[in-house]
């Protein structure tokens, strides 16, 4: 299959939307046609690719989804900021009493690495006044630095970076969901555009039939007065003319509704008048069924998401098993301090003191931790089942879309042949009737067949176009998905 088509169409869509907007602002100074002045009442001429570009840029539902993706990016940044964090904060306090007063100022800071190593430090100066009890003033300075390293539970990146990894996964899941919704929106726009196009062609066909029937009715009335036609033939043609006129009115109303739906999908407002431009049928050359399924498994972001969910569930088991380990940390700390009645005495801290040791904590009740491990193991089985189900679902969608595309292509060939035969019969029947050699009933039947043939071809072209877009959507090749999401 010509996979380069997708990038070409996407670029063409963006170019087409920009060209339309440029023309609306008066950028086309040559002799080409311009859209009317930009207003709610101006007509916007779009082909199907331009309609897609407008929708991808301005659809309101898609805009809401994009905000959700942006929030996911912010949440991921917040999660990683909480992991690789450092903090420096001033501290201070003051207390005044009847007997004594106390004041303290200082600064403290901490930093935690991705391995769980915690480095901390503080510096403070404290002052006590006990004049009422005769002990005088006491000044104290203290500097403390230390490092703490978990040895079992809490050691390494697995536990420490888990919140950030989970946030990144949630962000990628939101982006993958957005990509599929963008692709689904393209199909929805094509369906609406083709439905409006079919309705437009139906109105045109009914108008042409009305004009032909009006001439035939006048001719039949003349022939009836001459005795060459029966009154029932005239009544039948008149009835067909009334039916055609009624279809024209109904079709115009239905077309207006379709165009408003299309304007809403494009994000240009329901009041904006849309005019459908010419758009050739999308031609695709899909691979064989098995290869098409394999392409979809590679290109559909929900398959990648299901695979990532399996990996996340297995990682969750490892994290849960860490919960069964005791909390053991190695600690090294050094402190300097000084104390005296004056600040000069308090600042002479000397060599200070080293403290090195091991701290541990092991809860006796481990039922919750064991249940967490069991729950995570079941989550792995559920994720693996969802992955297999997703693959089967995608394979079914691809096979169904491929079968529908093949059916639509065959139906289109037959519909074009039938339309040509119906038009030939209609021309012959009208010629015979106008020459006085045919019956009005034969003309009436032929007109019915011509209308059915024209609308049958229009419906077949609509189905062929929609089926091609649905096939590319099922295979994941309708829009280019960023590589990091696959």
Secondary structure, DSSP 4 states (H G I P E B T S, - for coil): --THHHHHHHHHHHHHHHHHHHHHTT---SSS--PPSSSTTSEEEE-HHHHHHHHHHH-HHHHHHHHHHHHHHHHHHHHHHHHS-EEEEEEEEEEE-SS-EEEEEEEEEEEE-TTS-EEEEEEEEEEEEEGGGT-EEEEEEEEEEEEEEESSTT-SHHHHTHHHHHHHHHHHHHHHHHHHHHHHHHHHHHHHHHHHHHHHHHHHHHHHHHHHHHHHHHHHHHHHHHTSS-HHHHHHHHHHHHHHHHHHHHHHHHHHHHHHHHHHHHTS-TTSEEEE---PPP------HHHHHHHHHHH-HHHHHHHHHHHHHHHHHHHHHHTTS-EEEEEEEEEEEEEESSHHHHT--TT-EEEEEEEEE--S--HHHHHHHHHHHHHHHHHHHHHHHHHHHHHHHHHHHHHHHHHHHHHHHHHHHHHHHHHHHHHHHHHHHHTT-S-HHHHHHHHHHHHHHHHHHHHHHHHHHHHHHHHHHHHT-SSPPPGGG-
